[in-house]
Amino acid sequence: MTKQVSENILYTGVDDLDIDLFESQYIVPEGMSYNSWVIIDQKIAIMDTADSRKGQEWLQNIAATLDGRQPAYLICHHMEPDHSALIAKAMELYPGMTLVCSQKASQMMLNFFDGADLQSRTLNVKEGDTLELGRHTLHFIAAPMVHWPEVLMSYESSEKVLFAADGFGKFGALCHETDDWACEARRYYFNICGKYGAPVQTVLKKAAKLDIKAICPLHGPVLTGQKMATAISLYDTWSRYEAETDGVLVVYASIHGGTAAAAQRMAEILKAKGAPKVVVSDLSRDDLAEVIEDAFRYPRILCCAASYDGGVFPPMHDLLYHLQIKNYQKRTFGLLENGSWAPCAARAMRSIIETMKDCKIVDPVVTITSRMKDSDLPAMEALADALLKG
């Protein structure tokens, strides 16, 4: 695993192996890391804190790294509690330390630390401001809406290190780190930052002007060399809402198995017609965050759903709702609906999809009644052709 930066930029973060759901919604079987560093110089800077779940461990790491020295600054890049929960405690333990954050973060601080006197010890910084530590200099970069409005990044110019807040983060504790950075970074990006492609593009343009040797995210490993180059390239693709891999995602929401059988048959038809990749997901059972990741990864999505209460079976509605709020765009949809007496799932799906930017629905829309029949196959073949051409 990669976490230490240099002899003067020391890792003080912690792994959380006990967490079941990150942000109370994303499964994290490999845990999470809450990253923090200390820059040792004439003036010492602590770069972010950690989640209160690991507060005692983080404070011990800080004390061990400082080894009796007093820190001059605590830099808060992002106010989300998994990175800022220990600010008040750290400020209490180190009374000579100044808190450095954006003006917006300073305002938000009052919401999280009611009663703590932080304002009188806070230095507000903005885009273009610098902070001299000695041999090290921090250059602050505004990164609003990546993915909160108060976010700052900072660039340390002597060692050419970008402290990227939640940018370039990933699910998983560092003790479980593997060479496959992209898989859990992709799931992390689209579910947490996916809505904010334009702000990410803005920050990428700023970063392109810097000579960066390492990226330090608040979750996941330090990125250097080819892995860093790959990460920047993927972020550019992801934040432009472009498909990363050619193929089709087939998603189904089935009550009694009829829709599931039709979806599986559609997957077989798509493969037979030359689809380079076909991924099938059961919306009632598969991790929704992974399905969202795949929906952004591929350019085409086939939605197969049962009708339900005059609309669409809720697992499909949940997926489309989540895609809608994540600013899903530039994709081609195919629709297959099922209904025993009044099929209406396609109408309900269409009503959500049509709100999405630059998304199109190909014809024909396939309707099956209760169970797929041989007479449905010509329409299913035609749908596969249209989806692959789209």
KETI-579274 format. One record per residue (C-alpha): residue in three letters; chain; x, y, z. Coordinates in nm, 2 decimals. Layout:
residues N
ALA, A, X, Y, Z
...
This chain:
residues 390
MET, A, 0.00, 0.00, 0.00
THR, A, 0.11, 0.35, -0.07
LYS, A, 0.05, 0.62, 0.20
GLN, A, 0.38, 0.77, 0.31
VAL, A, 0.48, 1.06, 0.09
SER, A, 0.84, 1.15, 0.20
GLU, A, 1.05, 1.19, 0.51
ASN, A, 0.89, 1.53, 0.58
ILE, A, 0.53, 1.45, 0.48
LEU, A, 0.42, 1.17, 0.72
TYR, A, 0.10, 0.96, 0.72
THR, A, -0.12, 0.99, 1.03
GLY, A, -0.44, 0.85, 0.90
VAL, A, -0.64, 0.55, 1.01
ASP, A, -0.81, 0.25, 0.87
ASP, A, -1.17, 0.16, 0.97
LEU, A, -1.23, -0.21, 0.93
ASP, A, -1.55, -0.21, 1.15
ILE, A, -1.77, 0.02, 0.93
ASP, A, -2.05, -0.16, 0.75
LEU, A, -2.20, 0.13, 0.55
PHE, A, -2.01, 0.44, 0.44
GLU, A, -2.23, 0.74, 0.45
SER, A, -2.50, 0.50, 0.58
GLN, A, -2.56, 0.37, 0.23
TYR, A, -2.25, 0.23, 0.06
ILE, A, -2.13, -0.12, 0.15
VAL, A, -1.76, -0.13, 0.22
PRO, A, -1.65, -0.49, 0.27
GLU, A, -1.29, -0.38, 0.26
GLY, A, -1.34, -0.10, 0.51
MET, A, -1.24, 0.27, 0.47
SER, A, -0.93, 0.48, 0.52
TYR, A, -0.95, 0.83, 0.67
ASN, A, -0.63, 0.99, 0.55
SER, A, -0.43, 1.26, 0.72
TRP, A, -0.07, 1.38, 0.70
VAL, A, 0.17, 1.59, 0.90
ILE, A, 0.42, 1.82, 0.72
ILE, A, 0.73, 1.86, 0.93
ASP, A, 0.90, 2.20, 0.88
GLN, A, 0.98, 2.51, 1.08
LYS, A, 0.60, 2.54, 1.11
ILE, A, 0.43, 2.21, 1.13
ALA, A, 0.10, 2.16, 0.95
ILE, A, -0.16, 1.88, 1.02
MET, A, -0.35, 1.80, 0.70
ASP, A, -0.71, 1.72, 0.80
THR, A, -0.83, 1.50, 1.09
ALA, A, -1.05, 1.18, 1.07
ASP, A, -1.38, 1.03, 1.16
SER, A, -1.48, 1.02, 1.52
ARG, A, -1.52, 0.65, 1.49
LYS, A, -1.14, 0.63, 1.49
GLY, A, -1.07, 0.94, 1.70
GLN, A, -0.85, 0.79, 1.97
GLU, A, -0.63, 0.61, 1.72
TRP, A, -0.59, 0.93, 1.51
LEU, A, -0.50, 1.14, 1.81
GLN, A, -0.24, 0.88, 1.91
ASN, A, -0.09, 0.88, 1.56
ILE, A, -0.07, 1.26, 1.57
ALA, A, 0.10, 1.26, 1.91
ALA, A, 0.35, 1.00, 1.80
THR, A, 0.44, 1.18, 1.48
LEU, A, 0.47, 1.52, 1.65
ASP, A, 0.69, 1.36, 1.92
GLY, A, 0.66, 1.66, 2.15
ARG, A, 0.67, 1.92, 1.88
GLN, A, 0.38, 2.18, 1.86
PRO, A, 0.19, 2.21, 1.53
ALA, A, 0.14, 2.56, 1.39
TYR, A, -0.16, 2.48, 1.16
LEU, A, -0.44, 2.24, 1.11
ILE, A, -0.56, 2.25, 0.75
CYS, A, -0.92, 2.16, 0.69
HIS, A, -0.98, 2.08, 0.32
HIS, A, -1.33, 1.94, 0.36
MET, A, -1.59, 1.97, 0.63
GLU, A, -1.76, 1.64, 0.59
PRO, A, -1.74, 1.47, 0.93
ASP, A, -1.53, 1.17, 0.82
HIS, A, -1.25, 1.42, 0.78
SER, A, -1.33, 1.70, 1.02
ALA, A, -1.49, 1.54, 1.33
LEU, A, -1.18, 1.58, 1.55
ILE, A, -1.11, 1.95, 1.47
ALA, A, -1.24, 2.08, 1.80
LYS, A, -1.05, 1.82, 2.00
ALA, A, -0.72, 1.88, 1.82
MET, A, -0.75, 2.25, 1.87
GLU, A, -0.81, 2.19, 2.24
LEU, A, -0.50, 1.97, 2.27
TYR, A, -0.28, 2.21, 2.07
PRO, A, -0.37, 2.56, 2.19
GLY, A, -0.11, 2.73, 1.98
MET, A, -0.24, 2.59, 1.66
THR, A, -0.43, 2.79, 1.39
LEU, A, -0.71, 2.64, 1.19
VAL, A, -0.69, 2.70, 0.82
CYS, A, -0.99, 2.66, 0.60
SER, A, -1.21, 2.84, 0.34
GLN, A, -1.46, 3.11, 0.45
LYS, A, -1.75, 2.87, 0.37
ALA, A, -1.59, 2.60, 0.59
SER, A, -1.55, 2.85, 0.87
GLN, A, -1.93, 2.92, 0.85
MET, A, -2.01, 2.55, 0.84
MET, A, -1.79, 2.49, 1.14
LEU, A, -2.05, 2.66, 1.36
ASN, A, -2.30, 2.38, 1.27
PHE, A, -2.07, 2.10, 1.37
PHE, A, -1.90, 2.24, 1.68
ASP, A, -2.16, 2.45, 1.86
GLY, A, -2.00, 2.62, 2.16
ALA, A, -1.64, 2.57, 2.05
ASP, A, -1.43, 2.89, 2.02
LEU, A, -1.27, 2.82, 1.68
GLN, A, -1.34, 3.15, 1.49
SER, A, -1.08, 3.35, 1.69
ARG, A, -0.82, 3.09, 1.59
THR, A, -0.91, 3.05, 1.23
LEU, A, -0.73, 3.17, 0.92
ASN, A, -0.96, 3.18, 0.61
VAL, A, -0.79, 3.12, 0.28
LYS, A, -0.91, 3.13, -0.08
GLU, A, -0.80, 3.04, -0.43
GLY, A, -0.44, 3.16, -0.49
ASP, A, -0.35, 3.22, -0.12
THR, A, -0.03, 3.06, 0.01
LEU, A, 0.09, 2.94, 0.35
GLU, A, 0.47, 2.93, 0.42
LEU, A, 0.58, 2.66, 0.65
GLY, A, 0.96, 2.70, 0.59
ARG, A, 1.09, 2.49, 0.30
HIS, A, 0.74, 2.38, 0.22
THR, A, 0.47, 2.62, 0.08
LEU, A, 0.10, 2.53, 0.05
HIS, A, -0.09, 2.69, -0.25
PHE, A, -0.46, 2.68, -0.20
ILE, A, -0.70, 2.58, -0.48
ALA, A, -1.08, 2.64, -0.46
ALA, A, -1.27, 2.32, -0.54
PRO, A, -1.63, 2.40, -0.47
MET, A, -1.88, 2.12, -0.52
VAL, A, -1.62, 1.85, -0.54
HIS, A, -1.84, 1.75, -0.37
TRP, A, -1.93, 2.01, -0.10
PRO, A, -1.93, 2.39, -0.15
GLU, A, -1.65, 2.47, 0.10
VAL, A, -1.39, 2.23, -0.04
LEU, A, -1.03, 2.34, -0.08
MET, A, -0.74, 2.15, -0.23
SER, A, -0.38, 2.24, -0.16
TYR, A, -0.06, 2.20, -0.36
GLU, A, 0.27, 2.18, -0.18
SER, A, 0.52, 2.32, -0.43
SER, A, 0.86, 2.20, -0.29
GLU, A, 0.77, 1.83, -0.31
LYS, A, 0.50, 1.88, -0.58
VAL, A, 0.22, 1.71, -0.38
LEU, A, -0.15, 1.77, -0.44
PHE, A, -0.37, 1.73, -0.13
ALA, A, -0.70, 1.65, -0.32
ALA, A, -0.97, 1.64, -0.05
ASP, A, -1.23, 1.38, -0.16
GLY, A, -1.10, 1.39, -0.52
PHE, A, -0.93, 1.07, -0.64
GLY, A, -1.06, 0.88, -0.34
LYS, A, -1.18, 0.52, -0.32
PHE, A, -1.35, 0.28, -0.10
GLY, A, -1.14, 0.04, 0.10
ALA, A, -0.89, 0.05, 0.39
LEU, A, -0.53, 0.09, 0.30
CYS, A, -0.44, -0.24, 0.46
HIS, A, -0.65, -0.41, 0.19
GLU, A, -0.51, -0.20, -0.09
THR, A, -0.45, -0.38, -0.42
ASP, A, -0.31, -0.28, -0.76
ASP, A, -0.67, -0.24, -0.90
TRP, A, -0.73, 0.12, -0.80
ALA, A, -1.00, 0.19, -1.06
CYS, A, -1.27, -0.06, -0.95
GLU, A, -1.35, 0.09, -0.61
ALA, A, -1.24, 0.44, -0.72
ARG, A, -1.51, 0.42, -0.99
ARG, A, -1.78, 0.31, -0.76
TYR, A, -1.67, 0.59, -0.51
TYR, A, -1.66, 0.86, -0.78
PHE, A, -2.00, 0.80, -0.95
ASN, A, -2.19, 0.75, -0.62
ILE, A, -2.03, 1.04, -0.43
CYS, A, -1.90, 1.29, -0.69
GLY, A, -2.09, 1.17, -1.00
LYS, A, -2.33, 1.46, -1.00
TYR, A, -2.06, 1.72, -1.01
GLY, A, -1.88, 1.66, -1.34
ALA, A, -1.85, 2.03, -1.43
PRO, A, -1.68, 2.13, -1.10
VAL, A, -1.44, 1.83, -1.14
GLN, A, -1.35, 1.94, -1.49
THR, A, -1.27, 2.29, -1.35
VAL, A, -1.04, 2.14, -1.09
LEU, A, -0.87, 1.91, -1.35
LYS, A, -0.79, 2.22, -1.56
LYS, A, -0.63, 2.38, -1.26
ALA, A, -0.43, 2.07, -1.18
ALA, A, -0.31, 2.04, -1.54
LYS, A, -0.11, 2.36, -1.48
LEU, A, 0.08, 2.21, -1.19
ASP, A, 0.38, 1.98, -1.18
ILE, A, 0.23, 1.71, -0.96
LYS, A, 0.45, 1.42, -0.84
ALA, A, 0.19, 1.27, -0.60
ILE, A, -0.18, 1.30, -0.52
CYS, A, -0.29, 1.26, -0.16
PRO, A, -0.67, 1.19, -0.14
LEU, A, -0.87, 1.18, 0.18
HIS, A, -0.96, 0.82, 0.11
GLY, A, -0.74, 0.56, -0.05
PRO, A, -0.37, 0.54, -0.15
VAL, A, -0.13, 0.81, -0.25
LEU, A, -0.11, 0.81, -0.62
THR, A, 0.22, 0.84, -0.81
GLY, A, 0.36, 0.75, -1.15
GLN, A, 0.15, 0.56, -1.39
LYS, A, -0.13, 0.50, -1.14
MET, A, -0.16, 0.88, -1.10
ALA, A, -0.17, 0.93, -1.47
THR, A, -0.43, 0.67, -1.51
ALA, A, -0.64, 0.82, -1.23
ILE, A, -0.63, 1.17, -1.39
SER, A, -0.73, 1.02, -1.73
LEU, A, -1.02, 0.83, -1.58
TYR, A, -1.14, 1.14, -1.39
ASP, A, -1.14, 1.33, -1.71
THR, A, -1.35, 1.06, -1.88
TRP, A, -1.58, 1.02, -1.58
SER, A, -1.64, 1.39, -1.53
ARG, A, -1.73, 1.45, -1.89
TYR, A, -1.99, 1.17, -1.86
GLU, A, -1.83, 0.98, -2.14
ALA, A, -1.86, 0.60, -2.15
GLU, A, -1.54, 0.43, -2.04
THR, A, -1.60, 0.08, -2.18
ASP, A, -1.81, -0.02, -2.48
GLY, A, -2.09, -0.26, -2.39
VAL, A, -2.44, -0.29, -2.26
LEU, A, -2.57, -0.30, -1.90
VAL, A, -2.89, -0.51, -1.87
VAL, A, -3.08, -0.43, -1.55
TYR, A, -3.39, -0.60, -1.44
ALA, A, -3.65, -0.56, -1.17
SER, A, -3.85, -0.89, -1.16
ILE, A, -4.12, -1.00, -0.92
HIS, A, -4.20, -1.36, -1.00
GLY, A, -3.91, -1.44, -1.24
GLY, A, -4.08, -1.37, -1.58
THR, A, -3.90, -1.04, -1.63
ALA, A, -3.57, -1.19, -1.51
ALA, A, -3.60, -1.47, -1.78
ALA, A, -3.66, -1.21, -2.05
ALA, A, -3.36, -1.00, -1.93
GLN, A, -3.13, -1.30, -1.94
ARG, A, -3.26, -1.39, -2.29
MET, A, -3.19, -1.03, -2.40
ALA, A, -2.84, -1.06, -2.27
GLU, A, -2.79, -1.38, -2.48
ILE, A, -2.93, -1.20, -2.79
LEU, A, -2.70, -0.90, -2.74
LYS, A, -2.39, -1.12, -2.70
ALA, A, -2.49, -1.32, -3.01
LYS, A, -2.52, -1.00, -3.21
GLY, A, -2.17, -0.90, -3.12
ALA, A, -2.20, -0.68, -2.81
PRO, A, -1.84, -0.64, -2.68
LYS, A, -1.95, -0.67, -2.32
VAL, A, -2.28, -0.75, -2.15
VAL, A, -2.33, -0.70, -1.78
VAL, A, -2.65, -0.82, -1.62
SER, A, -2.77, -0.69, -1.28
ASP, A, -3.07, -0.80, -1.06
LEU, A, -3.19, -0.48, -0.90
SER, A, -3.36, -0.66, -0.62
ARG, A, -3.04, -0.82, -0.50
ASP, A, -2.73, -0.66, -0.64
ASP, A, -2.56, -0.37, -0.47
LEU, A, -2.72, -0.05, -0.62
ALA, A, -2.39, 0.14, -0.59
GLU, A, -2.22, -0.11, -0.82
VAL, A, -2.51, -0.10, -1.07
ILE, A, -2.48, 0.28, -1.08
GLU, A, -2.10, 0.25, -1.14
ASP, A, -2.18, 0.02, -1.43
ALA, A, -2.45, 0.24, -1.57
PHE, A, -2.19, 0.52, -1.60
ARG, A, -1.93, 0.29, -1.73
TYR, A, -2.12, 0.16, -2.04
PRO, A, -2.28, 0.37, -2.31
ARG, A, -2.60, 0.16, -2.34
ILE, A, -2.85, 0.04, -2.08
LEU, A, -3.14, -0.20, -2.12
CYS, A, -3.40, -0.16, -1.85
CYS, A, -3.63, -0.46, -1.80
ALA, A, -3.91, -0.42, -1.54
ALA, A, -4.23, -0.55, -1.42
SER, A, -4.54, -0.33, -1.39
TYR, A, -4.64, -0.25, -1.03
ASP, A, -4.92, -0.05, -0.88
GLY, A, -4.98, 0.14, -1.20
GLY, A, -4.62, 0.22, -1.24
VAL, A, -4.29, 0.03, -1.23
PHE, A, -4.15, -0.22, -0.98
PRO, A, -3.98, -0.01, -0.71
PRO, A, -3.62, -0.15, -0.76
MET, A, -3.62, -0.01, -1.11
HIS, A, -3.76, 0.32, -1.00
ASP, A, -3.49, 0.34, -0.73
LEU, A, -3.21, 0.29, -0.99
LEU, A, -3.35, 0.55, -1.23
TYR, A, -3.41, 0.80, -0.95
HIS, A, -3.05, 0.76, -0.84
LEU, A, -2.92, 0.80, -1.19
GLN, A, -3.14, 1.11, -1.23
ILE, A, -3.00, 1.28, -0.92
LYS, A, -2.64, 1.19, -1.02
ASN, A, -2.68, 1.39, -1.34
TYR, A, -2.68, 1.08, -1.57
GLN, A, -2.65, 1.18, -1.93
LYS, A, -2.52, 1.09, -2.28
ARG, A, -2.66, 0.73, -2.28
THR, A, -2.88, 0.51, -2.49
PHE, A, -3.17, 0.32, -2.33
GLY, A, -3.37, 0.02, -2.44
LEU, A, -3.69, -0.07, -2.25
LEU, A, -3.86, -0.40, -2.19
GLU, A, -4.17, -0.41, -1.97
ASN, A, -4.38, -0.69, -1.83
GLY, A, -4.74, -0.69, -1.71
SER, A, -5.01, -0.95, -1.66
TRP, A, -5.31, -0.73, -1.74
ALA, A, -5.21, -0.36, -1.78
PRO, A, -4.84, -0.32, -1.87
CYS, A, -4.73, 0.03, -1.76
ALA, A, -4.36, -0.01, -1.66
ALA, A, -4.23, 0.14, -1.98
ARG, A, -4.44, 0.45, -1.94
ALA, A, -4.31, 0.50, -1.59
MET, A, -3.95, 0.44, -1.69
ARG, A, -3.98, 0.68, -1.98
SER, A, -4.11, 0.96, -1.76
ILE, A, -3.79, 0.95, -1.56
ILE, A, -3.54, 0.89, -1.85
GLU, A, -3.68, 1.18, -2.05
THR, A, -3.57, 1.42, -1.77
MET, A, -3.20, 1.31, -1.83
LYS, A, -2.98, 1.52, -2.05
ASP, A, -2.88, 1.38, -2.39
CYS, A, -3.04, 1.04, -2.32
LYS, A, -3.24, 0.86, -2.59
ILE, A, -3.48, 0.56, -2.59
VAL, A, -3.46, 0.34, -2.89
ASP, A, -3.76, 0.16, -3.05
PRO, A, -3.92, -0.08, -3.03
VAL, A, -4.02, -0.09, -2.66
VAL, A, -4.09, -0.46, -2.59
THR, A, -4.39, -0.56, -2.39
ILE, A, -4.43, -0.92, -2.26
THR, A, -4.73, -1.04, -2.07
SER, A, -4.65, -1.25, -1.76
ARG, A, -4.40, -1.48, -1.94
MET, A, -4.18, -1.45, -2.24
LYS, A, -4.31, -1.64, -2.54
ASP, A, -4.17, -1.73, -2.88
SER, A, -4.39, -1.47, -3.04
ASP, A, -4.19, -1.20, -2.84
LEU, A, -3.86, -1.30, -2.99
PRO, A, -3.88, -1.09, -3.31
ALA, A, -3.94, -0.77, -3.11
MET, A, -3.66, -0.86, -2.87
GLU, A, -3.42, -0.92, -3.16
ALA, A, -3.52, -0.58, -3.31
LEU, A, -3.47, -0.41, -2.97
ALA, A, -3.12, -0.56, -2.95
ASP, A, -3.04, -0.44, -3.30
ALA, A, -3.16, -0.09, -3.23
LEU, A, -2.97, -0.07, -2.90
LEU, A, -2.64, -0.18, -3.05
LYS, A, -2.68, 0.07, -3.34
GLY, A, -2.77, 0.35, -3.09
